Amino acid sequence: MANSVSSPSVSTPLSADQERISLADAEPQIALGALDGRYRSAVAPLVEHLSEAALNRNRIHVEVEWFIHLCTEQALPGLPSLTEEQIAGLRGIVTGFGPEEVAELAAIEAETVHDVKAVEYFIARRLESLGLAELTPLVHFACTSEDINNLSYAVGIRDAVEQVWLPAARSALDGLRALASEAAEVPMLSRTHGQPATPSTLGKEIAVFVHRLDRQLRRVEAQEHLGKINGATGTYAAHLAAAPDVDWPALAQRFVEKLGLTFNPLTTQIESHDWQAELYADIARFNRILHGLCVDVWSYISIGFFRQIPVAGATGSSTMPHKVNPIRFENAEANLEVSNALLDSLGATLVESRWQRDLTDSSGQRNIGTGIGHSVLALSNVTKGLKQLDVADDVIAADLDANWEVLGEAVQTVMRAESIAGTTGMENPYERLKELTRGRRVDAEKMQEFVAGLGLSAAAEERLKNLTPAQYTGLAARLAEESARR
Ligand SMILES: O=C(O)C[C@H](Nc1ncnc2c1ncn2[C@@H]1O[C@H](COP(=O)(O)O)[C@@H](O)[C@H]1O)C(=O)O
């Protein structure tokens, strides 16, 4: 039979010949990325530490402190002692670095086509008004750009993690701890392989995540931030050429430690970035565990174990008015995945550099803020999502009551103990319970009838007669409570 479907129209698409207002040229600029667009408010605190402007402010900070350090240490003949006022003036270049200065620096960089050289010229411009014009050669003295960059990144990453990521992670953990404690005694059917298994409590299952996330968080807290300032190939060659009698490694170490960093004594041109890879691996592992939590909570919501508290005025679905969707956890899942894609890539690529350096790390590191930003965004959504959950004890209880066969494990284990204690008739406990329960639904009556017919000792029979799936939770409540208190 001939095809009766007519061929598609070849008329011009509707918008092709229509003029549109350019979004790319709009002022103020429209963000390309989601973090600077719809999610800006959740990640704005990171701008202080990991934006390009913050990197430049940190570069100015490092250059200025190096200038002061060289004077304080009298590293070169002829260096003056700086007055308090001059030191304050120099540090004022850092504190006064705002939007106008960002634009000024960008204009200098447009000429130098070298970002760190632009910072050097920017500082030099300001020395005159501080009465320090004759010390212009001291700016960036004996430094290669990476001396400034590695220290600036280390300061920025440290501050971003300490002041933004860790507090966000701790907030999410506080929410989880509260849930673990609230649901510590709520018995819940477990599902291993997705099939009914020995019950637990909802709180204990959440506490497992708290415990795991907390361990990763402690690794992040303990992370060292390494820095170096040893010249173009890590040999202090220029330093020694200019001032042979100075103990430059010791002077450099004092400087790095003054910045609150750990001294790296041996490098090529670049700080090796191994500590960054360690940090990103730890954050990525934290992200992965949190992703697991989001998936589990999503699934518990889906089977009704959590009810979501509707937010006044909010809409679930654009067409199905009854719905409250678990969007906070879904958003977090997606952002944790994006975060890890970047953090994994950074961790893998930053630790390699050809010979004494290549510049791939420079371009890669521009994405640190985005990598950490997507994790911060996910954390903020998890924290919000947890606040909108209500434990549905009734649904969880009904699920448990429909699965008495999970007591099979308890009965066969008691029978083994009875057999060892000398009670007769306890042969083949596992096999007998398998016959009763495997792949079958067993209700309370059937299970109790089975137990009564076993010939157990009076004490064991009493214990099993009173056991329900809801009571067969072992130490789950205690484990959850102890963990929530830690
Ligand atoms: O102290 C130095 O500069 C030594 C030099 N190595 C470099 N070290 C650090 N930065 C350098 C280097 N080379 C270039 N650039 C400048 O890096 C910027 C790279 O820009 P992007 O690709 O956007 O990250 C961009 O601004 C580049 O100009 C060397 O020859 O070994």
The ligand as a Gaussian input file, in Angstrom:
#p B3LYP/6-31G(d) Opt

LIG

0 1
 O       56.001000      34.004000      34.919000
 C       55.644000      33.572000      33.829000
 O       54.729000      34.113000      33.171000
 C       56.395000      32.393000      33.272000
 C       55.754000      31.663000      32.102000
 N       54.694000      30.811000      32.552000
 C       53.433000      31.264000      32.829000
 N       52.984000      31.125000      34.094000
 C       51.757000      31.612000      34.433000
 N       50.949000      32.272000      33.579000
 C       51.367000      32.408000      32.287000
 C       52.603000      31.897000      31.863000
 N       52.731000      32.142000      30.559000
 C       51.624000      32.810000      30.167000
 N       50.790000      32.989000      31.221000
 C       49.490000      33.691000      31.277000
 O       48.502000      32.825000      31.791000
 C       47.204000      33.226000      31.300000
 C       46.523000      32.000000      30.761000
 O       45.198000      32.317000      30.497000
 P       44.071000      31.178000      30.494000
 O       44.360000      30.242000      29.369000
 O       42.796000      31.933000      30.336000
 O       44.187000      30.513000      31.837000
 C       47.437000      34.274000      30.257000
 O       47.184000      35.543000      30.823000
 C       48.922000      34.072000      29.953000
 O       49.555000      35.232000      29.472000
 C       56.833000      30.820000      31.437000
 O       57.240000      31.172000      30.329000
 O       57.297000      29.828000      32.007000

